[in-house]
Amino acid sequence: MALADLSDIIGKILVIYLWVNSDITIEEMARTISCLLNNIVLGLDGIVNKALKTCGPLIAPWLADVARACFAIGYYP
């Protein structure tokens, strides 16, 4: 990741609002995992979405905990 050079923006104030439900439940995380498209690989880890969906019931509680911790400290990956 790199910092963006915003020095050429004159007279504008950039404001980005992001609403995130920090009380994500295991069911919401499982539903999110189940909505992933099959045979797609996002990110550098190379994990195919189908593998994530197969392991979804097992990893959903852990991912929900990680998401809650990230939201609590203000880190939004």
Sequence and secondary structure as in RCSB ss.txt:
>XXXX:A:sequence
MALADLSDIIGKILVIYLWVNSDITIEEMARTISCLLNNIVLGLDGIVNKALKTCGPLIAPWLADVARACFAIGY
YP
>XXXX:A:secstr
      TT  S          S   HHHHHHHHHTS TT B STT  BHHHHHHTHHHHHHHHHHHHHHHHHHT 
  
